[in-house]
Amino acid sequence: MLPDTRKTKDLLGSVELTVNGKKIIDRQYIDDILLLWIDLVNVVADLREGKNTSSYYPDQPIRYWFCRSKGGRVIVGLENGGNKFETSANVEQLIEVLRLAGIMFFQKIEQISNQFYPRQLRQLNADGY
């Protein structure tokens, strides 16, 4: 979901991530969307390198993780307090979806704010992926 503001300071928004029909991350988790996407770029890089990865929302105690599994799968999960959601996905498909969504996000942010994120776009557009 793209922000409603043309400023990037304190830019609140959310990411929706549905895997195999199961919502892992949805619009109820609102946070600093720019910082969240910067972190998700690192998730994509870690998954490309075959690593497991986890992180927290920038301003909340919401933890999410991506753990490699057998057969080219990845376990995707989120924990918010006592609520825990987890499912698996094809790792290559997940990387591609996150990669394309990240590119669209950063291109739109550049367009509306005139601030640029070449490092993140370079990582998302890296050769071989």
C-alpha positions as CSV (number, residue, x, y, z in Angstrom):
1,M,0.0,0.0,0.0
2,L,1.5,3.3,-1.0
3,P,1.4,6.3,1.3
4,D,-1.1,9.1,1.1
5,T,1.6,11.8,1.6
6,R,4.2,13.4,-0.5
7,K,6.7,13.5,2.4
8,T,8.9,10.7,3.4
9,K,9.4,11.7,7.0
10,D,7.3,9.6,9.4
11,L,5.7,7.9,6.4
12,L,3.1,5.5,7.8
13,G,1.8,2.6,5.7
14,S,1.5,-1.2,5.6
15,V,2.6,-4.2,3.6
16,E,0.2,-7.0,2.7
17,L,1.6,-10.4,2.3
18,T,-0.7,-13.3,1.6
19,V,0.9,-16.7,1.0
20,N,-1.2,-19.7,-0.2
21,G,-4.3,-17.8,0.7
22,K,-3.2,-17.2,4.3
23,K,-2.6,-13.6,5.4
24,I,0.7,-13.3,7.1
25,I,1.0,-9.5,7.1
26,D,-2.0,-7.3,6.5
27,R,-3.1,-3.7,6.7
28,Q,-3.6,-3.7,10.5
29,Y,0.2,-3.6,10.9
30,I,0.9,0.1,10.2
31,D,4.4,1.4,10.7
32,D,7.1,3.4,9.1
33,I,6.7,2.0,5.6
34,L,9.9,3.3,4.2
35,L,12.0,1.6,6.9
36,L,9.9,-1.5,6.6
37,W,10.7,-1.7,2.8
38,I,14.3,-1.0,3.4
39,D,14.4,-4.0,5.7
40,L,12.5,-6.1,3.2
41,V,15.1,-5.4,0.6
42,N,17.6,-7.0,3.0
43,V,15.2,-10.0,3.4
44,V,15.3,-10.5,-0.4
45,A,19.1,-10.3,-0.4
46,D,19.3,-12.9,2.5
47,L,16.9,-15.3,0.8
48,R,18.8,-15.0,-2.5
49,E,22.0,-16.0,-0.6
50,G,20.2,-19.0,0.9
51,K,20.1,-17.5,4.4
52,N,17.3,-17.6,7.0
53,T,16.3,-14.1,8.1
54,S,14.1,-12.4,10.6
55,S,13.4,-8.9,11.8
56,Y,11.0,-6.6,13.6
57,Y,8.7,-3.8,12.4
58,P,10.6,-0.5,12.9
59,D,8.5,0.9,15.7
60,Q,6.6,-2.2,17.1
61,P,7.3,-5.5,18.7
62,I,6.1,-7.4,15.7
63,R,8.6,-10.0,14.5
64,Y,8.5,-11.6,11.1
65,W,10.8,-14.4,9.7
66,F,11.7,-16.3,6.5
67,C,13.3,-19.7,7.1
68,R,14.5,-21.9,4.3
69,S,12.9,-25.4,4.2
70,K,13.1,-28.5,2.1
71,G,12.2,-28.6,-1.6
72,G,12.8,-25.0,-2.5
73,R,10.3,-23.8,0.1
74,V,10.5,-21.1,2.8
75,I,8.6,-20.8,6.0
76,V,7.1,-17.3,6.3
77,G,5.8,-16.2,9.7
78,L,4.8,-13.3,11.9
79,E,4.4,-13.0,15.6
80,N,2.6,-10.1,17.3
81,G,2.2,-10.6,21.0
82,G,0.4,-13.9,21.4
83,N,-0.7,-14.1,17.8
84,K,1.5,-16.2,15.5
85,F,0.9,-16.9,11.8
86,E,3.0,-19.2,9.7
87,T,2.9,-20.9,6.3
88,S,5.3,-22.0,3.5
89,A,5.9,-20.7,0.0
90,N,8.0,-21.4,-3.0
91,V,11.2,-19.4,-2.2
92,E,11.8,-18.3,-5.8
93,Q,8.3,-17.1,-6.3
94,L,8.4,-15.3,-3.0
95,I,11.7,-13.6,-3.8
96,E,10.3,-12.5,-7.2
97,V,7.0,-11.1,-5.7
98,L,8.9,-9.2,-3.0
99,R,11.5,-7.9,-5.5
100,L,8.9,-6.6,-7.9
101,A,6.8,-5.0,-5.2
102,G,9.9,-3.4,-3.7
103,I,10.9,-1.9,-7.1
104,M,7.4,-0.5,-7.6
105,F,7.5,1.0,-4.0
106,F,10.8,2.7,-4.3
107,Q,10.1,4.0,-7.8
108,K,6.9,5.5,-6.6
109,I,8.5,7.0,-3.5
110,E,11.2,8.6,-5.8
111,Q,8.4,10.0,-8.0
112,I,6.3,11.5,-5.3
113,S,9.1,12.7,-2.9
114,N,12.1,13.4,-5.2
115,Q,14.2,11.4,-2.8
116,F,16.2,8.6,-4.3
117,Y,17.1,5.0,-3.1
118,P,19.7,3.7,-5.6
119,R,21.1,1.2,-3.2
120,Q,17.8,-0.5,-2.6
121,L,16.9,-0.5,-6.3
122,R,20.3,-1.8,-7.2
123,Q,19.9,-4.7,-4.7
124,L,16.4,-5.5,-6.1
125,N,17.6,-5.4,-9.7
126,A,20.8,-7.3,-9.1
127,D,21.9,-9.5,-12.1
128,G,21.0,-13.1,-11.9
129,Y,17.8,-12.6,-10.0
